[in-house]
Amino acid sequence: METPGKRKRTNLDYEKKQKIVQYSKLHPKSSQQELANHFTTLWNIDVKRRTVGDIFLESNQLKNDDS
């Protein structure tokens, strides 16, 4: 039985994270998976659903710190 290898880490710069957040505001009915698929195709890098979720958590924390 094969064991799965470690997952490859996806590092996105601040600009790409901003683009994901902006795109999600323009398309509020898109799921995190749909957003991940869109940007995987657009940038030709593997963006996972969890990465998109982490970006949203990070952006919410930044908003709360500013308040």
MOWOSUL-V417347 format. One line per field, one symbol per residue. burial: # if it has 9 or more other C-alpha atoms within 8 Angstrom, else .. A space follows every 10 residues. Layout:
# MOWOSUL-V417347
burial = ???
This chain:
# MOWOSUL-V417347
burial = .......... ......#..# #..#...... .#..###.## ......###. ###.##..#. .......
